[in-house]
Amino acid sequence: MLKSSESTDIAFEQSELVSELARLKFEQSESKVKVKFIKEFTGFSYDGYNIPRSTKGSRIEIPYFIAEVLFDRSIIEDFKKDIPTSLQDMTAVLRSELRSGELQPVHPFLHTIMKNIVLSEELKDSTFSELENKRRKSKFNQLTVERISKLVKMADKQTTSTRKQTNMTVSEHVLFNKIVDLVQYWKDEFISK
Protein backbone atom coordinates (compact mmCIF):
# COMPACT_ATOMS: atom_id res chain seq x y z
CA MET A 1 0.00 0.00 0.00
CA LEU A 2 1.24 3.46 -0.88
CA LYS A 3 2.05 5.95 1.84
CA SER A 4 0.37 9.35 1.71
CA SER A 5 3.56 11.12 0.57
CA GLU A 6 4.17 8.53 -2.18
CA SER A 7 0.59 8.94 -3.37
CA THR A 8 1.02 12.73 -3.40
CA ASP A 9 4.29 12.41 -5.34
CA ILE A 10 2.65 10.17 -7.94
CA ALA A 11 -0.28 12.58 -8.27
CA PHE A 12 2.15 15.47 -8.71
CA GLU A 13 4.14 13.57 -11.37
CA GLN A 14 0.93 12.79 -13.22
CA SER A 15 -0.05 16.45 -12.98
CA GLU A 16 3.37 17.38 -14.41
CA LEU A 17 2.85 14.97 -17.31
CA VAL A 18 -0.59 16.38 -18.07
CA SER A 19 0.84 19.91 -17.89
CA GLU A 20 3.68 19.03 -20.29
CA LEU A 21 1.28 17.43 -22.76
CA ALA A 22 -0.97 20.49 -22.57
CA ARG A 23 2.07 22.71 -23.26
CA LEU A 24 3.02 20.72 -26.33
CA LYS A 25 -0.54 20.73 -27.63
CA PHE A 26 -0.80 24.48 -27.02
CA GLU A 27 2.50 25.30 -28.69
CA GLN A 28 1.88 23.00 -31.62
CA SER A 29 -1.71 23.80 -32.40
CA GLU A 30 -3.26 26.71 -30.56
CA SER A 31 -0.42 29.20 -31.01
CA LYS A 32 -1.26 30.98 -34.25
CA VAL A 33 0.37 33.74 -36.27
CA LYS A 34 -0.83 35.89 -39.14
CA VAL A 35 1.12 35.32 -42.32
CA LYS A 36 1.28 36.80 -45.81
CA PHE A 37 1.92 34.57 -48.82
CA ILE A 38 4.66 35.75 -51.17
CA LYS A 39 3.73 33.30 -53.91
CA GLU A 40 0.87 31.10 -55.03
CA PHE A 41 0.24 28.18 -52.68
CA THR A 42 -1.78 25.08 -53.55
CA GLY A 43 -2.79 24.39 -49.95
CA PHE A 44 -2.54 21.19 -47.96
CA SER A 45 -3.94 19.23 -45.04
CA TYR A 46 -1.90 17.78 -42.22
CA ASP A 47 -3.18 15.95 -39.16
CA GLY A 48 -6.44 17.87 -39.10
CA TYR A 49 -4.92 21.24 -40.05
CA ASN A 50 -6.19 22.59 -43.35
CA ILE A 51 -4.18 25.33 -44.98
CA PRO A 52 -6.28 26.62 -47.90
CA ARG A 53 -5.16 27.43 -51.41
CA SER A 54 -3.75 30.95 -51.28
CA THR A 55 -2.77 33.55 -53.81
CA LYS A 56 0.25 35.82 -53.63
CA GLY A 57 -0.46 38.60 -51.14
CA SER A 58 -3.25 36.78 -49.29
CA ARG A 59 -3.17 36.74 -45.48
CA ILE A 60 -4.36 34.04 -43.10
CA GLU A 61 -3.78 32.90 -39.54
CA ILE A 62 -2.06 29.52 -39.14
CA PRO A 63 -0.38 27.52 -36.36
CA TYR A 64 3.12 28.76 -35.55
CA PHE A 65 4.80 25.44 -36.33
CA ILE A 66 3.31 25.39 -39.84
CA ALA A 67 4.35 29.02 -40.38
CA GLU A 68 7.95 28.04 -39.57
CA VAL A 69 7.87 25.36 -42.28
CA LEU A 70 6.25 27.62 -44.89
CA PHE A 71 8.75 30.41 -44.16
CA ASP A 72 11.69 28.01 -44.48
CA ARG A 73 10.36 27.09 -47.93
CA SER A 74 9.98 30.77 -48.95
CA ILE A 75 6.21 30.52 -49.31
CA ILE A 76 5.33 33.24 -46.77
CA GLU A 77 7.06 36.46 -45.81
CA ASP A 78 9.00 36.75 -42.56
CA PHE A 79 6.27 36.77 -39.94
CA LYS A 80 8.85 37.54 -37.24
CA LYS A 81 9.99 40.88 -38.67
CA ASP A 82 7.76 43.00 -36.42
CA ILE A 83 9.33 41.64 -33.24
CA PRO A 84 11.52 44.10 -31.35
CA THR A 85 14.93 42.43 -31.58
CA SER A 86 17.42 45.29 -31.94
CA LEU A 87 19.33 46.70 -28.96
CA GLN A 88 17.20 49.86 -29.11
CA ASP A 89 13.99 47.84 -29.22
CA MET A 90 15.07 45.61 -26.33
CA THR A 91 16.03 48.67 -24.25
CA ALA A 92 12.60 50.26 -24.83
CA VAL A 93 10.73 47.03 -24.03
CA LEU A 94 12.80 46.52 -20.85
CA ARG A 95 12.27 50.13 -19.74
CA SER A 96 8.51 49.77 -20.19
CA GLU A 97 8.51 46.49 -18.25
CA LEU A 98 10.53 47.91 -15.34
CA ARG A 99 8.23 50.94 -15.01
CA SER A 100 5.10 48.85 -14.57
CA GLY A 101 3.99 46.50 -11.83
CA GLU A 102 2.16 44.32 -14.37
CA LEU A 103 3.23 42.39 -17.45
CA GLN A 104 3.46 44.67 -20.45
CA PRO A 105 2.30 43.55 -23.89
CA VAL A 106 5.04 41.97 -26.00
CA HIS A 107 4.99 39.80 -29.10
CA PRO A 108 3.53 36.34 -28.24
CA PHE A 109 6.63 34.57 -29.60
CA LEU A 110 9.25 37.00 -28.30
CA HIS A 111 11.13 34.40 -26.23
CA THR A 112 11.15 31.72 -28.91
CA ILE A 113 12.31 34.07 -31.62
CA MET A 114 14.88 35.93 -29.49
CA LYS A 115 16.39 32.62 -28.41
CA ASN A 116 16.79 31.63 -32.05
CA ILE A 117 18.17 35.04 -33.05
CA VAL A 118 20.68 35.22 -30.20
CA LEU A 119 21.87 31.70 -30.91
CA SER A 120 22.17 32.33 -34.65
CA GLU A 121 23.98 35.64 -34.09
CA GLU A 122 26.49 33.89 -31.87
CA LEU A 123 27.13 31.22 -34.50
CA LYS A 124 27.76 33.46 -37.50
CA ASP A 125 28.99 36.86 -38.48
CA SER A 126 26.12 39.29 -38.38
CA THR A 127 25.11 42.86 -38.99
CA PHE A 128 25.30 43.35 -35.24
CA SER A 129 28.63 43.99 -33.62
CA GLU A 130 29.75 41.54 -30.94
CA LEU A 131 29.34 44.23 -28.27
CA GLU A 132 25.86 45.17 -29.47
CA ASN A 133 24.82 41.52 -29.50
CA LYS A 134 26.07 41.07 -25.91
CA ARG A 135 24.15 44.16 -24.79
CA ARG A 136 21.02 43.01 -26.59
CA LYS A 137 21.30 39.59 -24.97
CA SER A 138 21.80 41.24 -21.57
CA LYS A 139 18.67 43.40 -22.02
CA PHE A 140 16.68 40.36 -23.10
CA ASN A 141 17.91 38.41 -20.04
CA GLN A 142 16.93 41.31 -17.76
CA LEU A 143 13.52 41.45 -19.41
CA THR A 144 13.07 37.71 -18.92
CA VAL A 145 14.01 37.85 -15.23
CA GLU A 146 11.66 40.79 -14.64
CA ARG A 147 8.77 39.03 -16.35
CA ILE A 148 9.42 35.77 -14.47
CA SER A 149 9.29 37.71 -11.20
CA LYS A 150 5.88 39.09 -12.19
CA LEU A 151 4.68 35.62 -13.23
CA VAL A 152 5.60 34.19 -9.83
CA LYS A 153 3.67 36.98 -8.08
CA MET A 154 0.68 36.41 -10.34
CA ALA A 155 0.83 32.63 -9.79
CA ASP A 156 0.71 33.05 -6.02
CA LYS A 157 -2.57 34.94 -6.39
CA GLN A 158 -4.13 32.43 -8.79
CA THR A 159 -5.91 29.16 -8.28
CA THR A 160 -5.97 26.34 -10.78
CA SER A 161 -9.51 27.24 -11.86
CA THR A 162 -9.00 31.01 -12.25
CA ARG A 163 -5.82 31.43 -14.25
CA LYS A 164 -5.57 34.92 -15.71
CA GLN A 165 -3.11 35.08 -18.58
CA THR A 166 -2.88 38.65 -19.78
CA ASN A 167 0.04 39.92 -21.85
CA MET A 168 1.93 36.63 -21.65
CA THR A 169 4.06 35.20 -24.41
CA VAL A 170 3.42 31.61 -25.46
CA SER A 171 6.42 30.44 -23.41
CA GLU A 172 5.28 32.44 -20.38
CA HIS A 173 1.82 30.92 -20.62
CA VAL A 174 3.37 27.46 -20.27
CA LEU A 175 5.71 28.55 -17.46
CA PHE A 176 2.88 30.31 -15.62
CA ASN A 177 0.71 27.18 -15.62
CA LYS A 178 3.60 25.16 -14.18
CA ILE A 179 4.27 27.78 -11.50
CA VAL A 180 0.58 27.88 -10.52
CA ASP A 181 0.57 24.07 -10.23
CA LEU A 182 3.71 24.11 -8.08
CA VAL A 183 2.45 26.92 -5.84
CA GLN A 184 -0.88 25.14 -5.41
CA TYR A 185 0.93 21.85 -4.64
CA TRP A 186 3.08 23.56 -2.00
CA LYS A 187 0.07 25.31 -0.47
CA ASP A 188 -1.88 22.05 -0.36
CA GLU A 189 1.08 20.07 1.00
CA PHE A 190 2.48 22.45 3.57
CA ILE A 191 0.12 25.32 4.34
CA SER A 192 -3.27 23.60 4.33
CA LYS A 193 -2.24 20.85 6.71
N, C-alpha and C positions, 0 to 999 in steps of 0.2 A: 504494500500500500504506500502511496506517495505521501510524503510529509507536506504540510501546508506550504512551506517555502519552496519545495520542489514543484508543487502544483502551480504556484505563482510564477516561478521562473519559466515553466513550460508555457503558461498562458501569455507571458510577456514575449517569449520567443515567437509564439504563433502570431501575436499582435504585430511584432516586427516584420514577420514574413508578409502578412497581409498589407502592412504599410508599404513595404518595398514593392510588392506587386502593383499596388495602387499607383505608386510613383511611376513605375515603368509604363503602365497603361496611360496615365495622364500625359507623360512626356511623349509617348509614341503616338497618341491618338487625339487627345483633347487640346493639345497645344497647337494653335493654328496661327498662321501668318498670312498677310495679304501679299500676293505676288503679281507681277506683270510679265506677261509672255513677250519674249523678244523675237519669236518666230512662230510659225504655224505649228500646232501640236495636235496630234491625232487623238489624244486621250487614251486612258487605260483604266483598268480596274485591278485592284490588288487587295486581297484579304478584306473585302467589304468596303474599301475606299474607292470611290469612283471619281476620277479626275476627268472632266468633260473635254470634248474637242474644244480647242481654243484657237482664236486667230491672233496674229501679231497685234500687240497693244492691249489685248483683253486682260482684265484683272479679276482674280478670284481669291478666295481664302482656302488654304489647304493645310494639312498637318505639317508641322515643322520638319519632320524627318523626310517627308516626300519633297518638300521645298529644297532641302539640302541636295537631294539626288538630282532634281531638275536643274538646279543652279550649276552643279558640277558638270552637267551635260550641255550647258549653255542654252537652255531652253527658256529660262526666266532671267530677269535682270537681278542684280545683287539686292536681295531683300534686306540685307544687313547694313546698307549704306547710311541709313538715317540714325544709326546708333552712335552716341557720343563716345568716340574712342581716342580722340587726340588728347594731348596733355592739357590743352585749354579746356576742352569739353569735360575731362575728368575732374579738373580743378573746380569748374562751375558746379558740376553735379555734387561733388563732395561738399563744397561750401553750402549749398542748399540743404543737404542732408544734415550737416552739423548745426545749422541754424534752427532746425525744427525738432520738436519732440516726437514727431510721428514719421513713419516711412513716407518718403517723397516719391512721386511717380518717376519711374525709369522704364526703359524698354524692357518688355517681358523676357527677353533672351539676353540681357546684358551680361550676365555671368558666363553663360555658355560661350557667347561670341568673344568676350574679352579674353577668356581663357585660351581660346583658339588663336586669337590675334597675338597675345603676348607670347605664347609658345612659338608661333610661326615667326615672329619678329626676332626671337632669340636664336632661331635656327638658320636664318638667312640674312643677308644684307638687306637693309630696308631703306625707305625714305626717311625713317626716323633715326636720329643719331642715337648712339648707345646711351648717352646721358639722358636724353629725352625719354627713351624707352624705359629706363630705370625709374625716372620720376613718374611717368605715367603708371607704371606697375605699382609704385609706392602709393599713389593717389587711389588707385583701384583697390589695393589692399586695405587702406584706411577706410574707404567707402564700405567695403565688405564687412570689416570689423564693426563699424558703426551700425550698419543695418542688422547684423547678427545680434548686437546688444538690444536693439529695439525689438527684434523678433522674440528674444527670450522674455523681455518684459511683457510683450503682448501674450505670449504663451502662458505665462503665469496667471493672467487674468481670464483665460479662456477655459472652457470645458470642451470635452470631446464633441458635444452636440451643438455648440455655438461657436464654431470657428469662423472668425472674421478675417478675411484675407484681402485687405485693401492695399493697393500699390505694391504688391509683391511680384518679384520675377518668378518665372517658372521654377527655378532652382530653390528660391526662398519658400515658395509654396510647399514644396516637398520637405525642406528642412523644418519649416514651421510645424507641419503635421507631426513630424518625429519628435520635436521638442515638446509639443502639447502632450503627446502620448507619454513621454518620459516624465514630465512634470506631474501628470495625472497619476502615473504609476507610483512615483515617490510620495505624493500626497496620500494616496490610498494605502501604501505600504507603511509609511512612517508617521504621518500626521493624524490620520483617521483612527488609528488604533489606540 
